[in-house]
């Protein structure tokens, strides 16, 4: 169980950073947990960007 949580957390951090570790993702024991964490991290990053656009406005974020 601890390995699954560590893999999930690593995936979440990597997903938020926009990075994917193919070696961990393909691991037969913890790969699925990593990939779920990766997706959750990407979703969290998307929501953060959406919130920033709502606060700053689209022109301020793109620099146009």
N, C-alpha and C positions, 0 to 999 in steps of 0.2 A: 504493500500500500504506500509506503514512504517513497519508493521509486516512482510510482505513478504520480504522486503529488509533486515531486521534484521535476519530473518531465513536463507536467502540465504548466507549472510555474515558469520553467525555462521557455516553453512555447509561448506563453502569454507575454513574457518580456521580449522575446524575439519578434513576435507579431506586432507589438507596439512599436518596435524599432524598424519594422519593415524588412526583417531578415528572416531567412529560413535555413535551418541546418538539415540538409538532406540525410545525413548519416543518422541523426536521432529520429527523424521523421520515418525512416524505413526500418527502424529497430523493431523486431517482432514482439518484444515484451512491452515497451513503453512508447512505441511510435504513435499509437492511436491517442494516447493521453497528450503527447506533445502536440499533435496536429489539432486537437480540440483547443488546447491552450493557445496555439498559434492563431486560430480563428477568433477566439475571444479577444486576444490582444489586438488583432486587426480591427475588430468591431469597436473596441474601446478607442483606438486611434481615430477611426472614422467619426465617432461621436464627438470626440474632442475637437476635431477640425470643424465639424458642423457647428458646435457651440461657439468657436472662435469667429466663424463667419457671421453668425448671428449677432455677436457683440460688435465686431469691427465693421461689418458690411463687406460685400464681395470685392469692392474696389480696393479696400485697404489691405486685404489678404493677398491679392494677386499683384499689387504694386502698380496697377494701371491708373 
